[in-house]
């Protein structure tokens, strides 16, 4: 039997509760001006040629494309969905009135 734990809070997710799978995909892209148009096949060919030049260097691939999956519990899912980019959770320092 497969057991899952939340990748955020590390709590075990039991079989009776909902488990959410978050899929994060990041791709490098360059926005082209209106005067220069390139179709998808040309863009893919350019990326392929660039990758061939770098050979077996996996670090360049990570800079172009990454895909990750995360298992999270219901509580963490709702917290993530409130602030997916974690903008509101920045460290706020409080100083005394001395």
C-alpha positions in Angstrom: 0.0 0.0 0.0 1.3 3.5 -0.9 1.4 6.1 1.8 1.5 9.8 1.1 2.7 12.7 3.1 2.2 16.4 2.5 5.2 17.9 0.8 4.5 21.2 2.6 3.8 20.3 6.3 5.1 16.7 6.2 1.9 15.3 7.8 0.8 11.8 6.7 -2.2 11.9 4.4 -4.5 9.0 5.3 -6.6 7.0 2.8 -9.9 8.7 3.8 -8.9 12.3 3.2 -8.4 14.3 0.0 -4.9 14.5 -1.3 -4.1 17.3 -3.8 -1.5 17.0 -6.5 0.0 20.4 -7.4 1.8 20.5 -10.7 4.3 23.2 -11.3 5.6 23.8 -14.8 8.1 26.6 -15.7 9.3 27.4 -19.2 11.7 30.0 -20.4 10.2 32.3 -23.0 11.0 35.4 -24.9 8.3 37.8 -26.0 8.9 38.9 -29.6 7.9 42.3 -30.9 5.1 42.6 -33.4 7.6 43.2 -36.2 9.3 39.9 -35.7 7.1 36.9 -35.8 8.2 33.3 -35.2 6.0 30.3 -35.3 6.1 27.4 -32.8 8.0 25.0 -35.0 10.8 27.6 -35.6 11.0 28.3 -31.9 11.2 24.6 -31.0 13.8 24.1 -33.7 15.9 27.0 -32.3 15.6 25.5 -28.8 16.6 22.1 -30.0 19.7 23.5 -31.8 20.7 25.3 -28.7 20.4 22.1 -26.6 22.5 20.2 -29.1 25.3 22.8 -28.8 25.3 22.3 -25.0 25.4 18.5 -25.3 25.0 16.6 -22.1 24.9 19.7 -19.8 21.7 19.3 -17.8 22.0 22.7 -16.2 20.9 24.5 -19.3 17.8 22.2 -19.6 16.8 23.2 -16.1 17.1 26.8 -17.1 14.7 26.3 -20.0 12.1 23.9 -18.6 11.2 22.4 -15.2 8.2 20.4 -14.2 7.5 19.3 -10.6 4.7 17.6 -8.7 3.8 18.0 -5.1 1.4 16.1 -2.9 -0.3 18.3 -0.3 -3.0 17.9 2.3 -6.3 19.7 2.3 -5.2 22.4 4.8 -2.0 23.2 2.9 -3.8 23.2 -0.4 -6.2 25.9 0.8 -3.3 28.0 2.3 -1.4 27.7 -1.0 -4.4 28.7 -3.1 -4.9 31.9 -0.9 -1.4 33.1 -1.8 0.1 30.8 -4.5 3.3 33.0 -4.9 3.7 33.5 -1.2 3.6 37.3 -1.6 1.7 38.0 1.6 3.9 35.8 3.8 7.0 38.0 3.7 8.9 38.4 6.9 7.5 41.4 8.7 9.7 42.8 11.5 8.2 44.5 14.5 10.0 47.1 16.5 9.2 48.3 20.0 8.3 51.9 20.7 11.4 52.6 22.7 
